[in-house]
């Protein structure tokens, strides 16, 4: 005789996501922000990945495993609400994540406000408690104002090329490809996640043929790709049924795979009227050369420019576009000085202005009482002509001993720019100084505080708080004279050489202007050396001629895959959104 046994419901409590600790086994509730439909893992289990958020604003990624497909959460869309029982918290890459533990169970509910609190699960018998209902209602109310609905669930009428979307549909026909796939019965209602829309020529032999929009579900599980069968009780299925009942399906059935419209203007064709625009068809020629690569954030999905221009800041995006134009056209003008503390930008001082500062400082003779100290040995000479100008060179010691010339730092009084430039090629570094009342002093920060080789290093006037020259004795390694170390002991906030350019991107859906503010990561060329090295200037020009070739149409330009971030800028009472390139570099084979 079979005896059925009722399992008593344990008094569960749920832990807020901001109170989770490594090693704890907890029960949690949250709103779904991201999910992967269940898929077969590399082992024998099925796996699902779900990211949830609750009223504390903390997100938690959950890795769930089960021998049975149907025992994993039945999630239909972002915004659903889940309650997980028996999750173990662990640290991965310095962040907390959860993994299903022995006795794991899940409850799933529709996240729509005011809808019935109906448990959505299969494979196990569950009773939901008053606590579960209260948690669901509270999360629904919070999510209605704090969690935006999924923007990827689109009707066909709103779909554009080069887009990823989720589609709710009814299966009307199928073609068998192999025997490794799940069997869908005809008539099922499906939700297909992360469909890729692309343009495809009707006649692939002609580059100017008519083109059509196709949907591709790529392999793998990245970005939540997958298919789930929706039950007929699902609210979205009910809405789809009502829409289908009002449509005459026979009237819209095509006679074959090609466009048969009597008016060819009803079909999508490549644009030939605006030769200066990127055609949408060209966007789909995926085998074209891509001249850049991403350094990080590969998980971001590509976003068309027209969608970025409609969204608020701040956000991060991954784009695939062409470089329509850039500024400044005279590339040496793109090199600026940036203060990392106050973010101010300034032009690199020209040689004439720097030499004028040195000339003005040379009108005062070096003080003899400041020569030959425990920090440095001094030599003074008088120039021939030029009014008998006195020049003093102070050779900084290393633990009381003068190092070799290429390791020696010198302080110079009364020198002109041409003389200092020669000395900088012979010594480890040159600091222009003048005699003060009690000690040697740095010149005005409009002049370089350190010259190494051909590179002049400048400090920010606004953020620096100058300290005595004697602080140089506190540098631990006096053989290298690293500019940042020299700046630190002298109270200087060093300015960074950066490329500052404006790139105008075009992907066929829109045009977006983004700043490049980068020291050497994008071009893989140090901005500090471009102004003094003709070969590096040639390399920079070569790169720009590759990514924005002169004299040809934009459709023949290479693609640039870039990361950009949006941010708000306030000017007076007006606010605007700006964009900046980050974590992107040009491909090695074009440098």
Buried (B, 14 or more C-beta within 10 A) or exposed (E): EEEEEEEEEEEBEBBBBEEBEEEBBBBBBBBBBBBBBBBEBEEEBBBBBBBBBBBEEBBBBBBBBBEEBEBBBBBBBBBBBBBBBBBBBEEEEEEBBBBBBEEBBBBBBBBBEEEEBEBBBEEEEBEBBEBBEEBBBBBBEBBBEEBEEBEBBBEEEEBBBBBBBBBBBBBEEEEEEEEEEEEEEEEBBBBBBBBBBBBEBBEEEEEEBBBBBEBEEEEEBEBBBBBBEBEEEBEBBEEBEEEEEEEEEEEEEEEEEEBEEEEEEEBBBBBEEEEEBBBBBBBBEEEBEEBBBBEEBEEBBBBBBBBBBEEEBEBEBBBBBBBBBBEEEEBEEBBBBBBEEEEBEBEBBEEEEBBBBBBEBBEEBBBEEBBEBEBBBBEBEEBEEEEEBBBBBBBBBBEEEEBEEEBBBBBBBBBBBEBBBEBBEEBBBBBBBBBEEEBBBBBEBBBBBBBBBEBBBBBBBEBBEBBBBBBBBEBEEBEBBEBEBBBBBBBBBBBBBBBBBEBBBBBBBBBBBBBBBBBBBBBEBBBBBBBEBEEBBEBBEEBBEBBBBEEEEBBEBBBBBBBBBBEEEEEEEEEEBEBBBBBBBBBEEBB
